Amino acid sequence: MEKHEVKITTEFIKLEGLLKFSGVAETGGEAKNIIQAGDVSVNGEVCTMRGKKIRPGDVVTLPGLELTVV
C-alpha cells in the first residue's frame, strides 16, 4: 500500500477537498463518486460524507492508498 502525508495549513479540510488537493481525484465530481461508492475510510471507518471534516492526525484510506493528514 502506498502511504503519503498530506500537509494542511488550516484547522481542517473537507474530505472531498482532500481528495482533490492530494491528487486522488481531478475534479469535485470525481471525488464525490469515489466517496459515495464507499471506497473511502476515515480512521478505519467507511465514510460517505463528502463534507466530513478531516483534521491533522486523521488517516484516510482508499484501495491501495493511505493518506495521513499532518
Backbone bond lengths (Angstrom), bond angles and torsions (degrees), N, CA, C in turn:
res aa  C-N    CA-C-N  psi(-1)  N-CA   C-N-CA  omega(-1)  CA-C   N-CA-C  phi
1 M - - - 1.459 - - 1.530 109.57 -
2 E 1.315 115.05 133.00 1.469 120.76 175.95 1.516 109.23 -74.76
3 K 1.327 116.52 138.17 1.461 120.30 178.38 1.524 108.65 -125.23
4 H 1.329 115.17 133.85 1.459 120.76 179.64 1.520 109.55 -135.28
5 E 1.330 115.45 148.34 1.456 120.54 170.82 1.517 107.59 -100.53
6 V 1.319 116.64 136.94 1.460 121.99 177.89 1.520 106.95 -117.30
7 K 1.318 116.25 115.54 1.465 120.73 -178.11 1.522 109.98 -90.39
8 I 1.339 115.04 125.60 1.458 119.09 175.24 1.528 108.39 -115.95
9 T 1.324 115.93 153.61 1.458 120.26 -177.78 1.521 111.27 -112.17
10 T 1.322 116.55 9.11 1.460 121.62 178.79 1.526 108.51 -114.91
11 E 1.330 116.60 173.48 1.469 120.68 -178.98 1.526 111.22 -64.02
12 F 1.334 116.07 -36.32 1.466 120.68 -179.96 1.522 108.51 -155.29
13 I 1.339 115.01 167.60 1.460 122.24 173.06 1.520 105.71 -136.16
14 K 1.317 116.96 141.87 1.464 119.56 178.41 1.528 108.44 -71.52
15 L 1.314 115.98 147.98 1.465 121.71 -177.05 1.520 111.25 -53.36
16 E 1.322 116.76 -46.09 1.466 120.91 179.65 1.534 110.52 -58.93
17 G 1.322 116.51 -43.13 1.467 121.76 179.17 1.519 111.81 -65.81
18 L 1.328 116.73 -36.96 1.465 121.04 179.23 1.523 110.74 -62.11
19 L 1.327 116.56 -42.96 1.465 119.62 -179.08 1.525 111.05 -63.94
20 K 1.326 116.78 -37.33 1.476 120.23 177.18 1.529 109.86 -71.79
21 F 1.330 117.34 -47.29 1.467 122.93 -176.97 1.530 111.82 -60.04
22 S 1.332 116.32 -37.73 1.468 120.40 -177.44 1.526 112.41 -84.29
23 G 1.343 117.04 -7.41 1.458 119.93 178.39 1.513 114.40 89.08
24 V 1.329 117.98 3.93 1.467 120.64 178.49 1.523 109.46 -66.64
25 A 1.341 115.93 -41.23 1.465 121.25 179.00 1.521 108.79 -120.50
26 E 1.318 116.39 141.50 1.467 120.02 -180.00 1.516 112.06 -82.84
27 T 1.336 116.82 -29.28 1.469 120.60 -176.84 1.518 110.15 -133.35
28 G 1.327 115.50 164.98 1.452 120.29 176.10 1.516 111.81 -62.65
29 G 1.328 116.24 -36.36 1.461 120.57 178.72 1.518 111.95 -64.02
30 E 1.328 115.41 -40.56 1.465 119.75 178.61 1.533 109.85 -66.34
31 A 1.335 116.81 -42.14 1.467 121.03 177.98 1.527 110.34 -60.63
32 K 1.331 116.26 -43.98 1.468 121.87 178.97 1.523 110.52 -58.15
33 N 1.330 117.04 -45.46 1.465 120.98 -179.03 1.524 111.95 -63.68
34 I 1.327 116.29 -41.87 1.474 120.74 179.79 1.533 109.70 -62.33
35 I 1.342 115.72 -45.33 1.470 120.58 -177.97 1.525 110.92 -67.06
36 Q 1.330 116.77 -47.28 1.463 120.25 -176.70 1.528 112.82 -69.82
37 A 1.330 117.20 -19.07 1.464 120.44 177.11 1.532 111.41 -76.60
38 G 1.341 116.68 -8.77 1.463 120.40 179.54 1.507 113.15 81.93
39 D 1.340 116.72 21.06 1.466 121.21 -177.94 1.526 113.45 -88.97
40 V 1.335 117.44 -0.71 1.465 120.68 -174.38 1.522 110.55 -116.68
41 S 1.342 115.37 131.35 1.461 120.63 174.36 1.522 108.55 -117.34
42 V 1.339 115.14 141.30 1.459 121.22 175.65 1.525 106.66 -117.10
43 N 1.327 115.48 118.61 1.473 121.12 -178.29 1.533 111.82 52.35
44 G 1.335 115.50 40.37 1.458 120.85 174.49 1.516 115.96 88.11
45 E 1.341 118.53 -3.64 1.458 120.86 -179.78 1.521 109.98 -116.20
46 V 1.335 116.84 133.17 1.459 120.94 178.10 1.523 109.19 -58.69
47 C 1.330 116.33 133.06 1.457 121.14 -177.89 1.526 109.21 -127.19
48 T 1.341 116.30 125.98 1.461 120.54 178.44 1.526 111.01 -114.06
49 M 1.339 117.30 13.43 1.470 121.26 179.22 1.526 109.62 -94.69
50 R 1.331 116.53 113.32 1.465 120.51 -178.83 1.522 112.12 -62.55
51 G 1.338 116.35 -32.70 1.457 120.84 -175.45 1.520 114.41 -91.81
52 K 1.338 117.63 10.13 1.471 121.52 179.14 1.515 109.61 -55.43
53 K 1.326 116.36 129.72 1.467 120.78 -179.68 1.526 109.42 -79.74
54 I 1.321 115.18 122.24 1.458 122.04 179.22 1.521 107.41 -105.86
55 R 1.324 115.96 125.17 1.465 121.01 -176.56 1.531 110.26 -115.45
56 P 1.333 117.21 161.86 1.474 119.14 175.87 1.529 110.79 -51.74
57 G 1.321 115.36 135.41 1.460 121.51 -177.63 1.519 112.50 101.80
58 D 1.337 116.49 -19.75 1.460 119.71 178.39 1.530 110.43 -74.64
59 V 1.322 115.29 147.65 1.463 121.59 178.25 1.522 108.15 -118.19
60 V 1.332 115.61 121.83 1.468 122.04 179.82 1.521 107.31 -108.24
61 T 1.319 115.80 126.52 1.469 121.14 -175.52 1.521 110.44 -119.12
62 L 1.327 114.60 133.83 1.455 122.72 173.28 1.523 105.74 -126.25
63 P 1.338 118.32 167.87 1.470 118.58 178.26 1.529 111.63 -55.01
64 G 1.328 116.42 116.99 1.461 121.51 177.06 1.522 115.57 78.41
65 L 1.331 117.52 5.95 1.468 119.86 -175.83 1.520 111.07 -145.19
66 E 1.339 115.08 136.27 1.471 120.63 176.87 1.520 108.07 -126.46
67 L 1.327 116.57 125.09 1.458 122.30 178.56 1.519 109.23 -111.92
68 T 1.325 116.67 121.98 1.462 120.90 176.38 1.524 107.15 -106.07
69 V 1.319 116.29 124.44 1.453 120.83 -179.15 1.514 109.37 -87.33
70 V 1.340 115.66 128.45 1.464 121.14 179.77 1.511 110.38 -123.98
